[in-house]
Amino acid sequence: MINADNKNKEQRLAIVIKALNEKQFSHALSTCKKLVDNFPDYIRGWELLSQTQLAMKQPAAAIESINQLLVLEPNNFNFKLQKIKYLQACSNFGAAKDYAKDLYRMAPKDIEQCGILAACLSSLKLYHEALKLYENLVNLGHVNASLFYNIATIQRFLGQISEAEQALNKAIELNPLDYEAIALRTDIITQTTNNNHVVELKALLAQSIKEPKNSVKINYALAKELEDLGQHQASFRYLKAGADIRRSHMQYRPENELKNISRVIETFNKSWLAQTASGTSQQTPIFIIGLPRTGTTLVERILESHSQVSSAGELNNFAIKLVELTKQSASQNKHSSLDLVGQSQYVNFDTLGLEYSKSTQDLVPKNKLLIDKMPLNFLYAGLIHKALPQAKIIHLRRHPIDTCYAIYKKLFKNTYPFSYHLNELANYYLAYRKLMAHWHTVMPNVIYDIEYENIVDNVKVETEKLLTFCGLDWQENCLRFYENKSASTTASAAQVRQPIYNHSVAKWRHYENELTPLIQALKTENIKVC
């Protein structure tokens, strides 16, 4: 009988694995449930059930399955690590942090488990604990390039720039072809005549790097170092080479993105705004929006230096909750034939505001205002105001060509696909301008515009106006934002550790000839560029 039961278990298990491999999640889920119903002590069955539930976006159910596994094997550290991930998937960040801290205090000795826990701690912004785990691994003699890269990444977040440089040097010493480490080392420090890596970077390119993504990284790194050294024309040649390679390997249709922005303008008009019920949430988050590289991180750090404010960083929560509710609404009513933008106008904005607030409630201390610094939330400014009418929306603006050049020269990981071709960048910039003009027209006096150049010219005056808009009293600490010890994970993580500087203003003029296609495209639409 026991052999028959084992055979039955193995057969059902094989069915589940096959269904998962073929992405037949519903079939896998039903088979898994039958499996654990018949064999409630079957560890592998509960494991696959939790994985299937997560794949089907049922994280709460996945947590229940993990809890059952921990009843069966209470000391299984791997199951405990899984629970952290599932709690995060449920947006239960408070519980995830507490659980991760408990595991941290257990001081795991297993190398792999220690590395996974450190990654979990880092994803929960528990950077000091994560760094300590990584450093413990080094002290125990577990030395490899990836470990030092992870250490450097966290040190950069924490503003420990010189330490991060040393860790990256160690990573590159252990693996001279660690392109991620090479690129990050270039990015975090300003190169000088006596301290740069131009010769090494050119030598790497001369070796014909096999992976295009790595060639892109080295081209961008070389462009950045040459710009630091004032060799602007040479810098742009490598920058364009890197951008061209990146664009040639992307599956991106810019017309779809531009069409969506036009659809937003068409859909969320004055009539919609007047006829749609606003949310009732009394939450007062601060949204910082605009294009990337326009000073959004600078304003975030200024505000976060106030004792009543804390930043949750760049969040996708609003967009995620909007899409979730839009899909629910489409499946329940007659508007299901509309596109996603069209469907979203019928969302219950009271529910949207409450769901957003619920998803972010554990990200900052309860007695502080939350900053959500996701630049691309400019796409949803009108919807944010509807869902969270008490929210403050701050829009960063910067000189058009400085904005576009700063975007073009930054190698983003998985965002801003419009940034690798000058004409596509120009078209996206124009669409962004039209959308922001639209939001100001339909929602006058809702969005607070602040100019990056004005902050640089007179940070005290602009900070006073900024705090007034947010309903905050004056605090001198806001002018010393560069002393803020909290972590920064954005592309400007190193820059915001410095006092205000103006050498990024009008930097585009070094590349006026090279940027001609972009400049002409903006001039055609009467954008003032001089």
Disulfide bonds with the S-S distance in Angstrom:
none
